[in-house]
């Protein structure tokens, strides 16, 4: 008599057919929606594997993930084999997917000029009574990957460690970066320390192939751009 593999528990399936093993061997894109949900379930019932149970749940809602995402924990527990813990796992996973879609709708700001840097950073730096050093990490299209506070200091200055800056850039796979700090004194003129740091950062960026595109100094009234002044 031929045994139908769907009547066997997942542990008795060929390794490449088990959802978790299949994900590891072939990648997440190789899994069906039922197999992905089966991983969340972890186990099925005495008569249904986790995959078959997932198929049953999907079929009851037109194999439509949007319909499935509308179900509450209580509604999911109406399926035999779905307890509260499994229902919560499904609801949480679908909510994460929804939030990811929402976050992808928000376009990353693009830097095309020093004015863009000023507009993006002014909420963080204007009216501060102490000095802060920030960095904008950019991709190849000059879209912002991340803006990061490097250090916060006193009225007269703050320390910007090139090692920390480039560590962040490497971790985020940045293709370029922009240095930013404020002068609470309202003096727009860069100090010799600002000039020396900029040169050191430009040289390091050249070696690491992560170019430093600008260094922008903020005051409450205006800003100074090293790039605009031909000082890069």
C-alpha positions in Angstrom: 0.0 0.0 0.0 1.3 3.4 -1.0 1.5 5.8 1.9 0.3 9.3 1.3 3.0 11.7 2.6 0.3 14.2 3.7 -0.9 11.7 6.3 2.5 11.6 7.9 3.8 14.1 10.4 6.3 16.6 9.1 9.2 14.9 10.9 8.6 11.9 8.7 8.8 13.8 5.5 11.9 14.0 3.3 14.1 16.7 4.8 13.8 19.0 1.7 10.0 18.9 2.1 9.9 20.1 5.7 9.2 23.8 5.8 12.1 24.8 8.1 14.6 22.6 6.4 13.4 23.7 3.0 13.9 27.4 4.0 17.4 26.7 5.1 18.2 24.6 2.0 16.4 26.5 -0.7 15.7 30.0 0.8 12.6 31.7 2.0 11.3 32.4 -1.5 10.9 28.7 -2.2 8.2 28.2 0.4 4.5 28.5 -0.3 2.3 30.7 1.9 1.0 27.5 3.6 4.5 26.4 4.4 5.4 29.8 5.9 2.4 29.7 8.1 3.2 26.1 9.1 6.5 27.3 10.5 4.6 29.7 12.7 2.3 26.9 13.8 5.1 24.5 14.6 2.8 21.5 14.7 -0.5 20.3 13.3 -3.1 17.9 14.8 -3.3 14.1 15.0 -4.8 14.0 11.5 -3.3 17.1 9.8 0.3 18.2 9.4 1.1 21.8 10.1 1.2 22.5 6.4 -2.2 20.9 5.8 -3.7 22.9 8.7 -2.2 26.1 7.2 -3.7 25.2 3.9 -7.1 24.7 5.5 -6.9 28.1 7.2 -5.9 29.8 4.0 -8.6 28.0 1.9 -11.3 29.1 4.4 -10.4 32.7 3.5 -10.0 32.4 -0.3 -6.2 31.9 0.0 -6.0 35.6 0.5 -3.5 36.9 3.1 -5.2 40.2 3.3 -8.4 38.4 4.4 -6.4 36.3 6.9 -4.8 39.4 8.3 -8.2 40.7 9.3 -8.9 37.8 11.6 -8.6 38.2 15.4 -7.0 35.8 17.8 -10.4 34.6 18.8 -11.5 33.9 15.2 -8.3 31.9 14.5 -8.8 29.7 17.5 -12.1 28.4 16.0 -9.9 26.2 13.8 -9.2 22.8 15.3 -5.6 22.7 16.3 -5.1 26.4 16.6 -4.8 27.5 20.3 -4.3 31.0 21.5 -0.5 30.8 21.2 -0.5 29.8 17.6 -3.2 32.3 16.8 -1.1 35.1 18.4 1.9 34.0 16.3 -0.1 34.3 13.1 -1.6 37.7 14.0 1.8 39.0 15.0 3.5 37.9 11.8 0.8 39.4 9.6 1.0 42.7 11.5 4.8 42.8 11.0 4.2 42.4 7.3 1.6 45.2 7.3 4.0 47.5 9.1 6.8 46.7 6.7 4.6 47.7 3.8 3.7 50.9 5.6 7.4 51.7 6.1 8.3 51.1 2.5 5.7 53.7 1.4 7.8 56.4 3.1 10.4 57.5 0.7 13.9 58.0 2.0 15.0 61.7 1.7 17.5 62.4 -1.1 20.4 64.8 -0.6 21.0 67.1 -3.6 22.5 70.1 -1.9 23.7 71.5 1.4 20.2 73.1 1.8 18.7 69.6 1.9 21.1 68.8 4.7 20.0 71.9 6.6 16.3 71.2 6.1 16.6 67.5 7.3 18.8 68.3 10.3 17.5 71.6 11.6 14.9 70.0 13.9 17.8 68.1 15.6 20.3 71.0 15.8 18.6 74.4 16.0 18.4 76.1 19.4 20.8 73.7 21.1 23.0 75.1 23.9 25.6 72.5 23.5 27.5 71.1 20.5 26.5 67.8 18.8 28.1 65.9 15.9 25.9 63.9 13.5 26.5 62.0 10.3 24.2 61.3 7.4 24.8 57.9 5.8 23.8 57.7 2.1 23.4 55.1 -0.6 24.6 55.3 -4.2 21.7 57.5 -5.1 22.3 59.9 -2.2 19.2 58.7 -0.4 19.6 58.7 3.3 20.1 55.3 4.9 20.4 56.6 8.4 21.1 59.8 10.4 23.1 59.1 13.5 24.3 61.1 16.5 28.0 60.5 17.0 28.7 62.6 20.0 27.2 65.3 22.3 29.5 67.7 24.1 29.7 71.0 25.9 29.3 74.6 24.7 32.8 74.8 23.3 33.0 71.5 21.4 32.4 67.8 21.0 34.6 64.8 20.0 34.0 63.1 16.6 35.9 59.8 16.4 36.5 58.9 12.7 36.7 55.2 13.7 33.1 55.3 15.1 31.9 57.2 12.1 33.3 54.8 9.5 32.3 51.8 11.7 28.7 53.0 11.3 29.1 53.6 7.6 30.5 50.1 7.0 27.8 48.4 9.1 25.1 50.2 7.1 26.8 49.6 3.8 26.8 53.3 3.1 28.2 54.6 -0.2 28.9 58.1 1.1 28.4 60.3 4.1 28.0 63.9 5.2 29.3 65.3 8.5 27.2 67.7 10.5 27.8 69.7 13.7 26.5 72.8 15.3 28.1 75.9 16.7 26.1 77.1 19.7 28.2 80.3 19.6 26.5 81.2 16.3 30.0 81.6 14.7 29.7 80.1 11.2 33.5 80.1 10.6 35.0 76.6 10.8 37.7 76.2 13.4 41.1 74.8 12.6 40.0 71.6 14.4 36.9 71.4 12.1 39.2 71.8 9.0 41.7 69.2 10.3 38.9 66.7 11.1 37.3 67.2 7.7 40.6 66.5 5.9 41.2 63.4 8.0 37.8 62.1 7.2 38.0 62.8 3.5 41.4 61.0 3.4 40.0 58.0 5.3 36.8 57.9 3.1 39.0 57.8 0.0 40.8 54.8 1.3 37.6 53.0 2.3 35.8 54.1 -0.9 33.1 55.8 1.2 33.5 59.4 0.1 32.8 62.2 2.6 30.6 64.5 0.5 30.3 67.5 2.8 30.7 68.9 6.3 27.9 71.2 7.3 28.2 73.6 10.3 24.9 74.8 11.8 24.0 77.9 13.7 20.5 79.1 14.7 20.6 81.6 11.8 22.3 79.8 9.0 24.8 77.1 8.0 28.3 76.7 6.4 29.0 74.0 3.8 32.6 72.9 3.2 31.5 71.6 -0.2 29.9 74.8 -1.2 33.0 76.7 -0.3 35.3 74.4 -2.2 37.0 73.1 0.9 36.5 69.3 0.4 
